[in-house]
Amino acid sequence: MVAGAPWIRARAGTGLVNTPTIALISATNLAIGPAQEALQIRLPDYELWNILDDRLLVDAQAHGKVTSELHRRMNRLIDHALAGKARGILLTCSLYGFVTADYSRSPVPVLPPDEAAFKDVTRSQARGVLVLASIEAAARDSADRLSTHLQHVKSAMTVLPVTVPEAAKAAHSGDRELLADMLTNAVSQAPAGYALLLAQYSLAPAVSLLAERTNRPVFSGPSSAAKELAAMLHT
């Protein structure tokens, strides 16, 4: 685990100040950049504290699921962020989003990566939504949880998972154009009226290009979560 600097920070020209902090808990470093970019737009006065366990995703894939031990491991990371006085906590790995249910009584917001995006998808009134991921388990997990959310709000929207394995390499390379190309090709035959949801934070850099090339609404966890967290903290 690699943790960021403390919530007491030094800023140029101001000396030591008590700066409010948001903790980002990630299972891959590819998720950090998109989450930071979205939060810096919505909450520019908050410091961002990155807590990274880059075995969380690897170990979940090896076991084929998030085991009880992995669940407890994520609990320990969230508890670490709470002990560090984070004002808000955002998980950036969709496979671990369910763990936030353990913190429903937390004194600070503890957000799953994509629940806010699910709400935005619902409000879009799209006929259906394609859930895109580079890993089959991530696409299936996000699609299942989105379907459950839609059932709760009595929406008849169709949800289809789409796995784009080649997008992983493009995301790792940091090539937004190539990433957008891969995702655009994967949805080229999608029915009219379908929106797109990016199930992984690592795919979020392609949002604008993908929307432009497909002429469809595109939703991503980082943008939606940052908007919801900002609303909660400002309230």
VOGU-3710 file (C-alpha; in Angstrom, 3 decimals, decimal comma):
1> mvagapwira> 0,000/0,000/0,000  1,271/3,442/-0,882  -0,351/6,327/0,951  -0,233/9,996/0,104  1,035/12,794/2,297  -0,821/13,702/5,505  -3,830/15,979/5,579  -1,647/18,734/7,104  0,084/20,130/4,034  2,511/22,907/3,221
11> ragtglvntp> 1,401/25,300/0,482  3,533/27,867/-1,254  3,276/31,244/0,424  0,921/30,099/3,180  2,951/27,832/5,427  1,204/24,941/7,140  -2,531/24,846/6,666  -5,192/22,343/7,620  -6,302/21,352/4,126  -9,335/19,060/3,700
21> tialisatnl> -8,436/15,772/2,052  -10,189/13,290/-0,211  -8,795/9,745/-0,223  -8,779/7,740/-3,446  -8,452/3,992/-2,925  -7,279/2,261/-6,091  -6,472/-1,243/-7,282  -4,487/-0,044/-10,287  -2,495/3,100/-10,923  -4,350/3,549/-14,224
31> aigpaqealq> -7,441/4,621/-12,268  -5,669/7,371/-10,353  -5,222/9,914/-13,167  -8,873/9,971/-14,339  -10,148/10,178/-10,751  -7,772/13,007/-9,868  -8,616/14,949/-13,014  -12,359/14,799/-12,309  -12,011/15,702/-8,626  -9,639/18,599/-9,258
41> irlpdyelwn> -12,297/20,166/-11,490  -15,126/19,751/-8,967  -13,188/20,158/-5,700  -10,105/22,278/-6,418  -9,651/23,269/-2,753  -9,235/19,675/-1,569  -5,985/17,734/-1,414  -6,036/14,271/-2,974  -4,548/11,346/-1,061  -3,837/8,229/-3,123
51> ilddrllvda> -3,970/4,859/-1,408  -2,926/2,128/-3,834  -2,936/-1,647/-3,432  -2,032/-2,848/-6,902  -2,622/-6,510/-5,983  -6,318/-6,057/-5,272  -7,373/-6,512/-8,893  -4,754/-9,184/-9,661  -5,753/-11,259/-6,637  -9,474/-10,906/-7,392
61> qahgkvtsel> -8,859/-12,108/-10,953  -6,774/-15,024/-9,678  -9,612/-16,144/-7,384  -12,319/-15,324/-9,907  -14,065/-13,099/-7,365  -13,553/-10,763/-4,418  -12,963/-13,220/-1,592  -13,787/-12,541/2,057  -10,097/-11,862/2,729  -9,952/-9,336/-0,135
71> hrrmnrlidh> -13,125/-7,759/1,249  -11,407/-7,369/4,631  -8,310/-5,978/2,918  -10,379/-3,224/1,333  -12,006/-2,570/4,722  -8,555/-2,005/6,191  -7,704/0,525/3,473  -10,956/2,425/4,043  -10,350/2,372/7,806  -6,844/3,740/7,166
81> alagkargil> -8,316/6,643/5,182  -10,859/7,356/7,922  -8,121/7,301/10,559  -6,214/9,789/8,407  -9,120/12,247/8,692  -10,165/12,122/5,033  -13,276/14,275/4,469  -14,431/11,966/1,680  -13,383/8,578/0,287  -13,800/7,316/-3,270
91> ltcslygfvt> -13,101/3,753/-4,346  -11,959/3,611/-7,960  -12,244/-0,150/-8,657  -15,727/-1,309/-9,637  -15,160/-4,861/-8,367  -14,856/-3,530/-4,818  -17,660/-0,979/-4,922  -19,974/-3,181/-2,842  -17,640/-2,828/0,169  -18,830/0,762/0,671
101> adysrspvpv> -22,129/-0,647/1,970  -20,210/-1,471/5,163  -19,801/2,283/5,727  -23,369/3,511/5,343  -23,120/5,078/8,822  -19,717/6,648/8,229  -19,419/10,294/9,357  -17,888/11,118/5,956  -18,979/10,037/2,451  -17,531/6,692/1,315
111> lppdeaafkd> -18,487/6,362/-2,347  -18,369/3,349/-4,657  -16,805/4,053/-8,053  -19,870/3,915/-10,266  -23,096/4,315/-8,298  -23,259/8,008/-9,251  -22,783/7,039/-12,896  -25,673/4,568/-12,581  -27,890/7,449/-11,436  -26,773/9,579/-14,389
121> vtrsqargvl> -27,488/6,712/-16,798  -30,991/6,384/-15,328  -31,664/10,101/-15,731  -30,547/9,984/-19,377  -33,756/8,204/-20,446  -31,724/6,132/-22,935  -33,387/3,095/-24,451  -30,527/0,897/-23,334  -26,901/1,045/-22,252  -23,761/-0,823/-23,260
131> vlasieaaar> -21,379/-1,379/-20,339  -17,805/-1,376/-21,658  -14,763/-2,895/-19,949  -11,468/-4,448/-20,959  -11,999/-7,318/-18,480  -15,012/-9,622/-18,782  -15,514/-9,828/-15,001  -15,612/-6,020/-14,734  -18,120/-5,692/-17,594  -20,348/-8,400/-16,159
141> dsadrlsthl> -20,131/-7,114/-12,577  -20,942/-3,513/-13,535  -23,765/-4,610/-15,842  -25,285/-6,773/-13,091  -25,128/-3,978/-10,523  -26,540/-1,442/-12,980  -29,400/-3,848/-13,764  -30,122/-4,160/-10,036  -30,145/-0,371/-9,696  -32,528/-0,019/-12,644
151> qhvksamtvl> -34,865/-2,618/-11,154  -34,990/-0,637/-7,912  -36,021/2,521/-9,758  -38,428/0,544/-11,974  -36,627/1,337/-15,226  -37,042/-0,958/-18,229  -33,703/0,103/-19,748  -31,798/-2,769/-21,377  -28,251/-3,391/-20,133  -25,661/-5,228/-22,227
161> pvtvpeaaka> -22,050/-5,899/-21,119  -19,364/-5,522/-23,791  -15,791/-6,721/-23,257  -13,046/-4,973/-25,228  -9,795/-6,788/-24,272  -7,646/-4,725/-26,626  -8,632/-1,564/-24,764  -6,395/-2,617/-21,854  -3,237/-2,144/-23,892  -4,403/1,233/-25,189
171> ahsgdrella> -5,221/2,355/-21,637  -1,793/1,254/-20,410  -0,095/3,166/-23,224  -1,949/6,377/-22,376  -3,005/6,774/-26,020  -6,474/8,358/-25,847  -6,959/8,284/-29,623  -6,206/4,560/-29,808  -8,376/3,849/-26,768  -11,287/5,750/-28,318
181> dmltnavsqa> -10,766/3,843/-31,586  -10,945/0,481/-29,806  -14,112/1,388/-27,922  -15,751/3,001/-30,959  -15,186/-0,136/-33,019  -16,665/-2,288/-30,258  -19,990/-0,388/-30,294  -20,237/0,302/-34,016  -23,242/-2,039/-34,401  -25,047/-0,908/-31,244
191> pagyalllaq> -28,780/-0,173/-31,606  -29,959/3,408/-31,876  -30,876/5,049/-28,598  -28,266/3,190/-26,554  -25,937/5,090/-24,227  -22,458/3,946/-23,206  -21,104/3,394/-19,700  -17,374/2,897/-19,109  -17,086/0,330/-16,328  -13,433/1,034/-15,527
201> yslapavsll> -11,781/4,292/-14,514  -8,854/3,405/-16,782  -11,142/3,851/-19,813  -12,394/7,298/-18,755  -9,753/9,288/-20,695  -11,621/8,310/-23,881  -14,985/9,790/-22,812  -14,963/12,962/-24,931  -13,571/11,330/-28,064  -15,926/8,375/-27,738
211> aertnrpvfs> -18,972/10,633/-27,397  -17,871/12,638/-30,424  -17,213/9,582/-32,610  -20,345/7,633/-31,677  -22,743/10,572/-31,183  -24,048/8,835/-28,061  -24,203/9,827/-24,390  -21,126/8,413/-22,616  -20,974/8,053/-18,826  -17,974/7,324/-16,648
221> gpssaakela> -17,386/6,759/-12,962  -14,840/9,532/-12,324  -16,957/12,384/-13,668  -20,206/11,272/-12,045  -18,584/10,412/-8,706  -16,734/13,733/-8,536  -19,997/15,597/-9,171  -21,845/13,655/-6,454  -19,026/13,916/-3,924  -18,771/17,661/-4,497
231> amlht> -22,520/18,048/-3,915  -22,320/16,024/-0,690  -19,319/17,934/0,682  -20,721/21,335/-0,217  -23,973/20,440/1,485
//
